[in-house]
Amino acid sequence: MQPSAPPLAGLRVLDFSTLLPGPLAGLLLAEAGAEVIKVERPGTGDEMRGYAPPFDDAGGNFALLNRGKASLTADLKDPGDRDHVRSLAHSADVLIEQFRPGVMDRLGLGYETLATENPRLIYCSITGYGQTGARAQQAGHDLNYMAETGLLGLTGDSDGTPVLPPVLAADTAGGAYPAVMNILMALVGRSATGRGCHLDVAMADNLFAFAYWGLASGHAGTWPETGRALVTGASPRYQIYRTADGRHLAAAPIEERFWQVFCDRIGLAPEHRD
């Protein structure tokens, strides 16, 4: 039996993005079979190339996020290079970019321009705060978005100081994955209408989905305090414990039946169980 083709085989993606959000989105599309062409500026290319740890001729992070993609060097301010990129957009199914709003328009590569030439194009813009609004032109990084949306305020150390998260949640969960999800939905929509669309992915906006329990508490009249919620340390049923041999145990027996089994196995007397 011959293996089936990957689900996105035959699709072409132009990826103008750098660092993490867009490149991760492009990687996920490439792994599903799409042809992804990464467009980089001359000289330095994607800043991620210079990030530690080094790997071959580029950084390890760059190699991980951009494997399986074709590479194209283009100076988007050069008329000849810009025309070449524009010709590629004529046959592209998806375009990913994460410049500040208005930059691609000024280069003659904005959605309205390219959609006139290729109405099937699905154009995905990833920014911190979206294409419109008071903060549209404001720059930021993952940590800024997590702070401004309140996520950092939900966890902290013993004195309430927020802790640096070990993952770049805004870039990945607020940027890359919503981009891929909306691109896939747009592809389904295009199969019915024959037309693409402009996707406006705002990383800060998308983080609110990950604070759902905090928002629910707030709407119920009790805004959560640092370390006082089930998932931030207030319950022994969702906690990290230091073990006798100096290591740590992550335990999450939230449901009553699992909690009783956990207590039995660690020898906790019934009178000490909540």
N, C-alpha and C positions, 0 to 999 in steps of 0.2 A: 504494500500500500504506500503510495507516494505521500510524503508529508504535505499538508496544505500550506499555502502561502501565508505569510504573516498578515494580520488584519489590515495594516496600513500600507502594504506593498503597493507601489505605483504612485504614492502621494509624494509631492515635493514640498519641502519646508525651507524657507529662507530664514536664518536665525541671525539677527543683528545684535543679540544681547550679550552681556558680559557677566562675569562673576558667577553668582549662583542661581537666581530664580529662573531666568530664561534658558540658560544652558541646561539646567536640570529638566525643564519642560521639553526642550529639544531632544535630550537624551532619551527620555521616556518614549517620545514619538519615534525616534530612530530604532529603539529596541523593539518597537511594534512593527517595524518594516518600512517606515517612511525614509525617503532620501532627504537627509538634512544637510544643507549647505551653510556652514558657519562663515559669516562675513566679518572680517577683522580689519582694523585700520593698519596702515603700514607702520613699520618700526616696532612698537611695543606690542601690538595686538591686544588681546584680552588681558586685562590686569592680572587675572588669575594665573597666567603663565609664570609670573614672578613670585608667586606665593610658595612658601615652604609647605611640605618638604620637596626638595628637588627630585625630579624623575626624568631621566633621559635629557632632552633639550628643553623641557618645560617643567612646571610644578606638578606634583602628584595630584593635586586637586583638579588642575586643568585637564590632565590626562584622563582622570576618572570621569569627569563631567562631559567631556567632548569626544570620547571614543566613538568610533563608528560614524563620524560625520565627515563630510567633505569640507575642505578649507578653501576660502577665497579671500585674498587680500585686496581691499578696495579703499581708496580715499574718496569718501562720499562728497567731498568738496571739489573734487576734480570732475569736470564735465564728462570726460571720456569714461572714467570709472563709474560715475553715476549712471550714465546711459547703459552701461553693460549690466549693472545691477538691476536697473529698471527693466531691461529686456528679459532678465531671469524671472522677474516678478510677473511677467506676462503669462508664464506657464506654471507659476507656483500655485499650490493649493492653500498653503498657510504661510503667513509671515509673522515672526515674533520679534518685537523690539521693546526696549526698556529705557529709551531716552526720556528726558523731560518732555512734557506735553508741548507740542509745537515744533520741536526740532526736526522731525521727519517731514513735516509740512514745509518748513523753510528749505529743506533739501530737495523738494519736489518729489518726495517719496511717501507722502502722507496717504491715509486711507482713501480720501475722496479722489485723489489723483489716480492712484493705482486701481481703484475699483472701477473707474471709468474705462480703463484699458483691459481690466480683467475682473468682470463682475462676479466671478465665482470665488474670488480671493477671500479667505478668512484671515483677518488682520488682527493680531493679538498684541495689545499694548499693556505692559506690566509696569506699574509705577507704585510709589508709596501711597499716594492719596487720590489717585484717579486723574482723569483728563480735565475735569472741571472742578470749580469750587475754590475757596479761599486758600487752600493749602496745595493746590495742584502743582505749583512751581517750587514747592519746598523740598529740599533734599533730605535724605535720611538713610539710616541703616537699620538692620534688623532690631537692634536693641532699642532704638528710638521708637519704632512702631510698637514694640511690646510694652514699653513704658507708657506711651500715650493712650494705648487702648486698655490699660489697667491690668494686663496680665502679670506684670512684674509685682504689682501690689498684692497679689493673691498668695505669694509665698515669700518667705524670708527667714533670716536666722533668728536667734533667741531674742534679739533686741528689736526685731521688726524690720531690719534693713533688708531690702530685696537682694536676692542672690542672682549672680549671672547664670542664665540658663545654659545647659550643656549642648543645646541644639539651636539652630537658626530657624526658629519656628515661623517667623514672618516670611522669610525667603522661600522656605519649602512649603509649609502648610498654608501660608497666606498668598504665595505667589506662584510657585511652580505647579503645584497640584490643582489649584483652581484654574490655572491657565489650560492645563491639559484637559481637565473635565469639560470646560467650556468649549475648547476647540473640538473635542469629540462630539459634543452636542450640536455644535454649529455644522459639523460635517453631516450629521444626520439630517439637520434642517435643510442643508443645501441639497441633499439628495431628493428632497421633496419640492423645493422651490427653484433650484438651479442658481441661487444667488448666495454669495458669501455675506459677511457682516464684519463690523468692527467690535471687538471684544475689549472692554475696559476693565482690566484686573487691577484692583487697588489693594495692596497688601495689608494696609492698616484696617481697612473695612473687613477683610476676610478673617481677621483674627478674632472678631467678636464671636464667631461660632465656637471658638475654643474656650470662651469664658461664659458658656451658656448657663452653668450652674450659679456663677456669681451674679449674672444678670437676673436669673430667676429669683435668687434670694433678694436682690435689690427691689425687684418689682413686688415681692411679697412683703416688703417693709423692713427687711433686715439686711443691710449691706454687709457682706462678709469681711471679717477682720483677718489680718495676717495670721496664719496658723490655726484658725478657729473653725475651719470647715473640714468635712470628711476627708477630702483628698489633699489637704494641706497640713495634716498632722494632729487634728483634734481628736481623732478616734484611734484606739489601739488596733482596730480592725484594718487599718490602712496605714502601715507604719514601717519604718526601717529600724531594726534592732541590732545592737552590737552583740555578738556572740561571745561565748566564753573563750574561744581561741583567737579573739582579736579581729575577726572578720565581721561582716555585716549580713543580715538577713532581710530581704524585702518580703513582707507578708501583706497579703490583701484578701483575707477571708471575710469579706464584707457580709455576705449572706449568712444568716443564722446557722444553717446546717454546716457550712464550712468553718464558721467561727468555733462551733462546739468541737469539731474534729481537730482544729488547730490547738485549742486549749487542752484537749485530751492528750495530744501528742507531746506537748511541752510540759505536761504535768501541772497545769494551772488549776487550782482548787475551784470548785463551783462558786464559792463565796467571793472570789476575786474576779469573776467574769462579769462584764457589764450586761 
